[in-house]
Every structure is written in structure tokens, then in C-alpha cells.
């Protein structure tokens, strides 16, 4: 996938910005400034956060695998440029 991106859009890396957060925290653990940035600028979202551990505490597994994606969907609703 990245090779295709490099070929079609060589400057794609300049569009990727890391932000600190935590999928298991309310509001994804994002700062208000990062939340605003994402809402204004993001066009595509990939959720790859998950726990696949069989010995994970159920509370943690629910926070990561169920509540986290719900928080992502809530954030996505605020994204003006989401495709």
C-alpha cells in the first residue's frame, strides 16, 4: 500500500502527523488542540487499535475493542473533510 502511495503521491508523508492519545481513555485521550486539528484536517481514518490478548482484563478489553471504536466514530462525526 505504501509503495502505491509513494508512486501516486510522493509527498504523502508530509500529510501524516502523529498525535498522542489513548484508545482506552474517554475522548481517546486527545488534547483539545489535537481534537480540533483532526476535526479540521483528517480525510481518512484507519482504526488499527485492538487487544487480542486472551488473558486481558475484561474491563480493558471492552475499553479498547468496544468503547474505543465508539469514541473514534464520535470523533469522525466532527471531521468536516472525511471521505
C-alpha positions in Angstrom: 0.0 0.0 0.0 2.8 2.4 0.8 4.6 1.8 -2.4 1.4 2.7 -4.3 1.1 5.9 -2.3 4.8 6.7 -3.0 4.2 6.3 -6.7 0.9 8.2 -6.9 1.7 10.9 -4.3 5.4 11.2 -3.5 4.8 13.9 -0.8 2.2 11.8 1.1 4.4 11.6 4.2 4.1 15.3 4.7 0.4 14.8 5.3 0.9 12.3 8.2 1.1 13.8 11.7 1.3 11.7 14.9 -0.8 12.8 17.8 -0.7 11.4 21.4 -3.8 9.6 22.6 -5.1 6.5 24.3 -7.8 4.4 22.7 -8.9 3.2 26.2 -9.5 6.8 27.6 -12.6 9.0 27.3 -12.2 11.2 24.2 -9.4 9.0 23.1 -7.1 10.8 25.5 -6.7 13.6 22.9 -5.9 17.1 23.8 -8.4 19.7 22.7 -5.9 21.1 20.2 -5.3 17.7 18.6 -9.0 17.0 18.5 -9.6 20.3 16.7 -6.7 19.6 14.3 -8.1 16.1 13.5 -11.6 17.5 13.0 -10.4 20.1 10.5 -7.8 18.2 8.6 -8.4 14.4 8.5 -9.9 12.9 5.3 -9.3 9.2 6.0 -9.4 7.2 9.3 -7.9 3.7 9.8 -8.6 2.1 13.2 -6.0 -0.5 13.9 -6.1 -0.3 17.7 -7.1 -3.5 19.4 -6.2 -6.0 22.0 -6.1 -9.6 21.0 -4.8 -11.0 24.3 -6.8 -13.9 25.7 -5.7 -13.0 29.2 -6.7 -9.3 29.0 -8.8 -8.0 31.8 -12.4 -7.8 30.5 -12.6 -4.1 31.5 -9.5 -3.3 29.5 -10.6 -5.4 26.5 -14.0 -3.6 26.4 -12.4 -0.2 26.7 -10.0 -0.9 23.8 -12.2 -3.1 21.5 -15.6 -1.6 22.0 -15.6 1.8 23.7 -12.5 3.0 21.8 -14.1 2.4 18.3 -17.2 4.1 19.5 -15.1 7.1 20.6 -13.5 7.1 17.1 -16.9 7.2 15.4 -17.9 10.1 17.6 -14.7 12.0 16.6 -15.3 11.1 12.9 -18.7 12.8 13.0 -16.9 16.0 13.7 -14.5 15.7 10.7 -15.5 18.1 8.0 -13.3 16.6 5.3 -13.9 12.9 6.0 -14.4 10.9 2.7 
